[in-house]
Amino acid sequence: MFNGKSIFISGGTGSFGRHFIHRLLEQYPPQPGCLKVVQNVDPHAGLPA
């Protein structure tokens, strides 16, 4: 279903999101060099003042 596809997931930190991402990566391992994880420590970063 997701083989050869690009997937963008925003969030994924709740119980459903963590389980979904874990299952997704189990069933459809990413191509080497294609997995990118972005973590924004400051939830207000990038918002206009």
C-alpha positions as CSV (number, residue, x, y, z in Angstrom):
1,M,0.0,0.0,0.0
2,F,2.8,2.5,0.9
3,N,5.7,0.9,-0.9
4,G,7.5,3.5,-3.0
5,K,5.3,6.3,-1.6
6,S,6.3,9.5,0.3
7,I,4.5,9.9,3.6
8,F,4.3,13.1,5.7
9,I,3.2,12.7,9.3
10,S,2.7,15.8,11.5
11,G,2.5,15.1,15.2
12,G,2.4,11.4,16.0
13,T,3.3,11.8,19.7
14,G,0.1,10.5,21.2
15,S,-0.6,6.9,21.9
16,F,-2.3,6.3,18.6
17,G,0.4,8.2,16.6
18,R,3.2,6.3,18.3
19,H,1.5,2.9,17.6
20,F,0.6,3.9,14.0
21,I,4.2,5.0,13.2
22,H,5.6,1.9,14.8
23,R,3.3,-0.4,12.7
24,L,3.9,1.7,9.6
25,L,7.7,1.3,9.9
26,E,7.4,-2.4,10.7
27,Q,5.3,-3.1,7.6
28,Y,7.0,-0.6,5.2
29,P,10.6,0.0,6.1
30,P,12.0,3.3,4.7
31,Q,14.5,3.4,1.9
32,P,18.0,4.0,3.2
33,G,18.5,7.8,3.7
34,C,14.8,8.6,3.2
35,L,13.6,8.8,6.9
36,K,13.7,12.3,8.3
37,V,12.6,13.1,11.9
38,V,12.1,16.7,12.8
39,Q,11.6,17.6,16.4
40,N,10.8,21.1,17.4
41,V,11.8,21.7,21.0
42,D,10.1,25.1,21.3
43,P,6.4,24.8,20.4
44,H,6.2,28.5,19.7
45,A,9.3,28.6,17.4
46,G,8.5,30.0,14.0
47,L,5.3,31.7,15.1
48,P,4.9,35.5,14.5
49,A,5.5,37.6,17.6
